[in-house]
Amino acid sequence: MSSASIKKIIPCNKNQLIEMVLDIENYPKFVPWCLESKIHEKKESNDLIEIKADLKVGKRFLNETYSSLILYYKGKDKILVTNIDGPLKHLNNKWEFKNINGATQLDFEINFELKNNLLNSIMKRSFKLGLNKIAKSFEERAIKLYR
């Protein structure tokens, strides 16, 4: 299993950053290797937003689509993501957002495992580099939209 965490201060409002992370349909515009995204279901209550969505990731001919469940706990400023279907044997990621002097401290944790052992071993080698590239894309998008 591959796992990592990132902690960053992003120069934008916490609510704006959360809104951007939940705007899954725009991921192909800025997230590396995200080719398509589709929200299938979205439910909202006073304290929870629940989204079922697909992401198609990869490059041109080598790509996979996976389904995930995204839960945003409004009172805790926390987003939890788990896999439902696709090439992932296991996926858990957690986003936590905290206001810090007009900026947002983002704590992100991820761990996952692919069903395909060969692809899993390839991913492990370049995982941290890829994760840093994706984190940078979220930061750059937030600055572009909200600063």
C-alpha positions, 0 to 999 in steps of 0.5 A: 500500500502507498501512503503519504501526507501533505501539510500546506498553507494556501493563501485563500479562504477555507470555504473557497478551498473546500468549494474548489476541492468539492468541484470534482467536475472541474478536475480535468481542467487542472489536476494532472492525469485526470482525463474526465470526471463525472458526479453521479449523485449528490446529497446534501443535509445540514451537516453533510454533503455526500457525492458519488463520482467517477474519475478517469485517470491516466494518459491517453491510451493507458487510463482507468476509471474509478468510482469514489464516495466523497463525504464532506463533514461541514462542522468538522471542515473535513472531506473523506474519500473512499473507493467504490469500484474500479482499479483500486483495491483500497483508497482512503484520503482525508482533507482537513481545512483550518483557518490561519490568519486569512489563509488555510492550512490544508492537511491531506492524507492518502493511502491506496492500493491498486488491484494490479500488482505490477501497476501497484509496484510502478506507482509506489516508485513515483507516488510521492512525486506524483502526489506533490505535482497534484498538490501543487496543481490544487494550490495553483488553482486556488491562487488563480481563482481566489487571490 
